[in-house]
Amino acid sequence: MTKILISFLGKAQIGGQYREANYDFDGRVETARFFSRALSKIIQPECLIILGTSASMWDVLCENLGADEHIQWAQLSEAVENDSVSQELLDEFNPLFSEKLNVECRLKLIPYGDDLAQQIAILQKMAEDVEQGDSVSLDLTHGLRHLPMLGLLSAMYLKTAREVKIQGIYYGALERTNPDTNITPVMHFEGLLTMAVWIGALDG
């Protein structure tokens, strides 16, 4: 059984990146720009899978990790700008990410999800590295706005078809940051899976 964290990576404006936040995990606060880095310190996964499109901020994530010394970083940055990042290029960064984060990292290219075929492809990409009996947590914080819906569908699929344990579904609610304390709450959505089971029972 492998403890896996699946996270999405979004797209930034040119020269931009995510804002640093103080994420509150039930009383324990972790500060990070990328929510998955804070979450990893809490749940300590054995494998971190990061899903992003051909224009996601892969280069900015490299900078945040201090991994921009990679010989192909400039090529990656150019590919991000041109919306042309390939899986082959991302594969080159897996070892360095794994070293920097001290956990096995797998960077995965996904389509934008513009139509049903692409949406199914995203679900398949999320499931391809997950085996029966694995424990999976989902980070829905970053990424395109419609991807969290696919993330929840993927969690339902993994739970039923793959007999995977969904450990948690997390969202770092930056828009809910307390202006007085500068603390950002972390929301838990795994209860939605229980609601889906209830709805399924009503349908039966």
C-alpha positions in Angstrom: 0.0 0.0 0.0 1.3 3.4 -1.0 0.4 6.7 0.5 -0.2 9.1 -2.4 -1.0 12.8 -2.7 -2.4 14.0 -6.0 -2.2 17.8 -6.6 -3.1 20.2 -9.4 -0.8 22.9 -10.7 -2.4 26.0 -12.2 -1.4 28.8 -14.6 -0.1 32.2 -13.5 0.1 35.5 -15.2 3.4 36.2 -16.9 6.0 36.8 -14.1 3.5 35.9 -11.4 3.0 33.1 -8.9 0.8 32.0 -6.0 0.7 34.2 -3.0 2.4 32.9 0.2 -0.2 31.8 2.8 -0.3 30.6 6.4 -2.4 27.4 6.0 -4.2 26.3 9.2 -4.4 22.5 9.5 -6.6 22.2 12.6 -4.3 24.3 14.7 -1.0 23.6 13.0 0.1 26.3 10.6 2.4 25.8 7.6 3.5 28.7 5.4 3.9 28.1 1.7 3.1 29.5 -1.8 2.1 26.1 -3.1 -0.5 24.4 -1.0 0.8 20.9 -1.8 4.1 21.7 -0.1 2.3 22.6 3.2 0.0 19.6 2.9 2.9 17.3 2.3 4.5 18.3 5.6 1.2 17.4 7.4 0.3 14.1 5.8 3.8 13.0 4.7 3.0 11.1 1.5 5.2 8.4 0.0 4.5 9.6 -3.5 3.5 13.1 -4.8 1.7 13.3 -8.2 1.5 16.8 -9.6 -1.0 17.3 -12.5 -0.8 20.3 -14.8 -1.4 21.4 -18.4 1.1 22.4 -21.1 1.0 26.0 -19.7 0.9 25.4 -16.0 3.5 27.2 -13.9 6.0 24.3 -13.9 8.9 26.8 -14.2 7.7 28.9 -11.2 7.3 25.7 -9.1 10.9 24.9 -10.0 12.0 28.3 -8.8 10.1 27.9 -5.6 11.8 24.6 -4.9 15.2 26.0 -5.8 15.3 23.6 -8.7 15.9 26.3 -11.4 19.5 25.2 -11.7 18.4 22.3 -13.8 20.1 22.4 -17.2 16.7 22.3 -18.9 14.9 25.0 -16.8 15.2 27.6 -19.5 13.7 25.2 -22.0 10.9 24.4 -19.5 10.2 28.1 -18.9 10.0 28.8 -22.7 7.7 25.8 -23.1 5.4 27.2 -20.4 5.2 30.6 -22.1 4.4 28.9 -25.4 1.8 26.5 -23.9 3.9 23.6 -25.2 5.2 21.7 -22.2 5.6 18.0 -23.0 5.5 14.9 -20.8 9.0 14.0 -22.0 10.3 17.4 -20.7 8.5 17.0 -17.3 10.0 13.5 -16.9 13.5 15.1 -16.9 12.5 17.0 -13.7 11.1 14.1 -11.7 14.5 13.1 -10.0 15.3 16.7 -9.0 11.8 17.3 -7.6 12.0 14.1 -5.7 15.4 15.2 -4.2 14.2 18.7 -3.3 10.9 17.5 -1.7 12.3 14.3 -0.2 9.5 12.3 -1.6 9.0 10.4 -4.9 7.5 12.9 -7.4 5.8 12.3 -10.6 5.0 15.3 -12.8 2.1 14.5 -15.1 0.8 16.4 -18.2 -3.0 16.6 -18.5 -5.2 18.2 -21.1 -7.4 21.2 -20.4 -10.6 19.3 -20.1 -12.4 21.2 -22.8 -14.6 18.3 -23.8 -15.8 14.9 -22.5 -12.9 13.1 -24.1 -10.3 15.3 -22.5 -12.2 15.1 -19.1 -12.1 11.3 -19.3 -8.4 11.5 -20.1 -7.8 13.5 -17.0 -9.6 11.0 -14.8 -7.5 8.2 -16.4 -4.3 10.1 -15.8 -5.2 10.6 -12.2 -5.8 6.9 -11.8 -3.0 5.3 -13.8 -0.4 5.4 -10.9 -2.8 4.3 -8.2 -3.1 0.6 -7.3 -5.7 -1.3 -5.4 -5.4 -0.7 -1.6 -3.4 2.5 -1.9 -4.3 5.5 0.3 -4.9 8.7 -1.6 -5.3 12.3 -0.7 -6.4 15.0 -3.1 -5.3 18.6 -3.2 -7.9 20.7 -5.1 -6.5 24.1 -4.3 -4.7 25.1 -7.5 -5.4 24.4 -11.1 -8.1 25.5 -13.6 -11.4 26.2 -11.9 -13.2 23.2 -13.3 -10.6 20.7 -12.3 -11.8 20.3 -8.7 -15.0 18.8 -10.1 -13.0 16.2 -12.0 -11.0 15.6 -8.9 -14.1 14.7 -6.9 -15.3 12.4 -9.6 -11.8 10.8 -9.7 -12.0 10.3 -5.9 -15.4 8.5 -6.3 -14.0 6.3 -9.1 -10.9 5.4 -7.2 -12.9 4.6 -4.1 -15.4 2.3 -5.9 -13.5 0.8 -8.9 -10.0 0.6 -7.5 -10.9 0.0 -3.8 -8.6 2.8 -2.8 -8.9 4.5 0.6 -9.5 8.3 0.2 -7.6 9.7 3.1 -8.6 13.3 2.5 -9.7 15.9 0.0 -8.2 19.3 0.8 -8.7 22.9 -0.3 -6.6 25.8 0.9 -9.2 28.6 0.9 -7.0 31.6 0.2 -10.0 33.8 -0.4 -11.1 33.1 3.2 -7.8 34.4 4.7 -8.5 36.2 8.0 -7.3 39.8 7.5 -6.5 40.2 11.2 -4.5 37.0 11.7 -3.4 36.4 8.1 -4.4 32.8 8.6 -5.8 30.8 5.7 -8.3 28.0 6.6 -8.0 24.5 5.1 -11.3 22.9 4.1 -12.0 19.2 4.0 -14.3 17.7 1.4 -14.0 14.0 1.8 -17.5 14.1 3.4 -18.9 14.7 -0.1 -18.0 11.1 -0.9 -20.3 10.0 1.9 -23.1 12.2 0.4 -22.5 10.6 -3.0 -23.1 7.2 -1.4 -26.3 8.5 0.2 -27.6 9.8 -3.1 -26.7 6.5 -4.8 -28.7 4.7 -2.2 -31.7 6.9 -2.7 -31.5 6.3 -6.5 -31.5 2.5 -5.8 
